[in-house]
């Protein structure tokens, strides 16, 4: 009951705002610019870290020595 009462009090406040004149304003631009700078910084950092990664896989010692590998059917009669 109290929730519906609270909502009915906010309805007149919403009616006072002209729907044609609502804009994000300077605060919206500042928030968007900060988010864009954060994404740019994160992508730059990720690029730096990805260049440090060595994608070459180490050779498997068992395969080079000629030992049979234990496959999924190994040990089954």
QUIMOVEN-V122639 format. One record per run of one state. SS is the DSSP state (@ for helix, = for strand, . for the rest). FROM is the first residue (numbers start at 1). LEN is the number of residues. Records with the same first field share a line. If there is no record, write none. Layout:
SS->FROM-LEN, FROM-LEN
//
This chain:
.->1-1, 17-8, 53-8, 66-12
@->2-15, 25-28, 61-5
//
